[in-house]
Amino acid sequence: MGAFVTTWAAGDYPAMARLLTPVAEAVVEAAAIRPGDRVADVATGTGNAAILAARRGARTVGVDLEPALVELARRRAADDGLAIDWRVGDASRLPLPDDSVDVVLSVFGVMYANDHDAAAGELSRVCAPSGRVVLAAWTPGSLLPAMGQVLGGYLPPPPAGGAPPSRWGDRELVGRYLADADLRITSATVHRFDLGFASADAATNLLIDSAGHVVAERDRLTAEFRWDALRVDLRSFVGDRGVADGDRFRLELEYLLVTAAPVSAATA
């Protein structure tokens, strides 16, 4: 990926993003995007949801903190002949005007903002009074949050005062964030899907290689003679969580899909 600003681009995140395309499809479908809708994909990553929205005829902007991922998304859209406004920006300080979009999307994105309250406030601020917000977030205890627990002892501590990203995958907790930002949940459903691999080893490799925050620590952990131990622990975790199915191996992922609307829309 070349030079990067955040650890999101330190590994092969695009490999994981490709596997998560079905979730972006579910989010865009739930958003019922129509031609001409103004759409913002917050923490767009490689642009999965933004590109799908643009294919539906939406006037789309994609925002992400990592310039290398934004550039990759830009190239993907150009290859598809899609005109999307790509911007580098923080989910907690979106570079968008007030009430400027009809649909706000985020697929495993806004959940990673350092300031959850500020991020929820930004979703509300940029959403038009008659608009809607559609989010996907990993549920607490599901595969990737649980992986974080397994690897926590090997990685730097999270930012002081930060909250677990999977709070956005808890119906009650995300409801509080959104309610404080004058957004009300209109639907919240848990979805599951499988990732298939040739083997548990292949699954382990993908989970490590696509996790930039893990890859960024490889040199340090190697020097401390702990990198191999990390791989062993993760391989054990994958073996426990996965299912061997004939000559394939699969991991089940679970996420919460939330649709919300401005409170003003309910009282108008």
N, C-alpha and C positions, 0 to 999 in steps of 0.2 A: 504493500500500500504506500510505501515511501514515507515521507515525514508526516507526523501526525501531532495533533494538539492534545487529544485525550487518549486514554487507553483503548477506547472503542475501536480505533484503527490499528492497534498494535498487533492484532491477530487477524485471522481470516474470518472476520464477522460476516462478510458477504455469503460465505458458505452456509452459515446458520440462517441468514436472512432468506436465502432461497428456500430452505425447508419450511420457513414460517409463512410462506406466501398464502397458504390456505386460510390462515387467520386474518390476514389483510383482506382477503376476498370476503370473509364472513363479516368483517367490520364494515366494509364498503357496502355490502348488501344490506346490512342492518340500518345503515345511514340513509338508504333509499335515495341515493344521489341522482339528481336529474340534470340534463343539459342546461348549462348556464348557471348552475349553483356555484357560489363562491365557497371554496373548500380550502381549509388549512390542515396539513398533516404535520402534527407537532412531534418533534424528535423523530423525524422521518427515516433516519438511517440511510439505507440504500434506496429508499423511495418507493417501497412496495405499494403502500396505500395511496400515495400521491399519484403514482402512475396509473393505478386502477381507476381512481377518480377521474383523472384526465381522459382516460379512454371512454368514460361515460359522458364526456362533453362538459365537464366541470371546469371552471376557471380556478386553477389550483396553484397553491403555494406550498412548498415543502421547507420546513425549518429544522435544522439540526445544529448541535454544538460542535460537531467534528467536521472540519472543512474537507478532509479526505473522503468521508462518506458522502457529503454533499456533492463533491465533484463526481464521484462514481454514479450517484443518482442522476446527475445532470447528463452524463454520457449515456446512461440507459434510456432516458427520456428522448434524447436527441436521436438515438438509434431507432426509436419507435416513431419519430416524427411528431413528438408531443411538445407543446409549448407550456412549460411549467416554470413558475417563478421560484427559483431556489435561493434560499437565504441561510446564512450562518447566524445562529442565534440560540439563546438559552431559553428553555421552556419556562423559566421563572421570570424572564424579561423578553417576551416575544417582540420581534421587530415588526409589529403589525398594528394598525390603528384600532381604536375602539370600534366595536360593533361592525367589523369589516368583513366577516365571513358568515355564511349560512350554515355551514357544517364544519365542526372541528373534530378531527380524527387523531387518535394516537394508538399505535399498535406496539405494546411493550416499550413505550417511549417515555411519556410524561412520568411514569412510575419511578423512573431513575433520577428525577430532579432532586437536587440536594434539599430544596425547600418545598415541601409538599403543599403547604398552605399557599405560598406565593404562586406555585404552578397552577393550582386549582383556580386561584384568582385570575390568572392570565387566560385560562380557558374561557372563563366567564366574560372577561373584559372584551375579548376579540369576537365573541359570539353575538350575532345580531339578536335582538329581542325575540324574534320569531324562529331563531335557529335551533340547532341541536348539537349535542356533543356525544360522540361515540368512542368508547375506549376499550382496549383489551389489556388485561394485566394478569400476571401469574398469580394463582391462588396460593395462600400460605401453605407451606408443607408440600407443594407440588414439586416436580422434578428440579427445576432450576433454582428456586429458593432453597430447597434441601441440599442441593449441590453446594450452594454458598456456605451452608453450615459446615459441610464436610471440609471445605477448603479454607475456612476462616482462620485457622491457626497458622496457615502458611502465608497469608496475604496481609498487607497493611490494614490497620483498622479503618472502618468507614469514617467519614467526616464527623467531627464532633457535633452533637445535636441532631444528626441525621436520623431518619426513621427507615425501617425496612421497606424496600420497594414493594414487597408483596402486600403491604397495607392497602394498595390500590386494588388488590384482588379479593379483598374482604368486603362483602356487601355493606356491612354496618360501618366500617371505618372509612371506606371511600365515600359513603353517603354523607358522613360528617364533613369530610373535606369539601365536597361539592355543595352541601347545604350552607356552609360558612361562606361560600363564594356565590350564594344566591342561585345555585343550580339544584334542581330536584331530579332524582332518578325516576325515569319512567319505565325502565325495564332493567333487569339484571339476571343473567342466566350463566350457569357454569357449562363450559364446553370442554370436551376432551378430544384429542387426536393423537395418533401414533407417528413416531419417526422410525423408519425402518433402516436397518444397517446389515451389512454382511456378517457382522459378529459383534460381540461385546467389546472387543478390542477396537474395532472401527468406531463404535459409538464413543468410547473413551477418547480416542484421538480427536474426533470432531468436537467434543465438548471442550477439550483443552485448546485445540488450535484456533477455535473460533472465539474464545474468551480472551479478549485483549488484556483485561486486568490480570489474568493469569500469565499469559505469554510475557507481559511486561516484567514479571518477577522472575523469569526463568534464569537469567544470568545470576541474580542474587542467590536464588535457591540452589542453583548448581554449585556455586562457590561455597555454600553452607552444607553441601552434600545432602540436600533435602528434596531436590527436584524428583528423584526417583521415588522417594517416599510419597510425595504428592500424587504421582501417577498410580502408585499401588493403592493408595486410599481411594482415589477416584474410580479405579477399575473395580474395586470391591463394591463400592456404592452402586456403580452401573450394573454389576452382576446381580445385586440384591433387588434393584428396582426394575430391571428389564425382564423380558420374556423371550425365551428361545422358541421360535416357531418354525419348525422344519430347518431349512438351511438359512433362515433369516433370524435377526434379533431385533426386537422392537422396544422402544421406550414410550410410555404414555405421558403426555403433557396435559396439563389442565389450566384453564384460564377463565376469568370472569369477563363477560362481555356486558358492558354497561352503556345504556343510552340515557341521556339527561337533557333537560331543557331549562332555559332561564325561568326562574320563579315568576317573573313578570308575565310570561306567556300564559301561566295558569290563572293569573289574577286579572288579566286584561279583559 
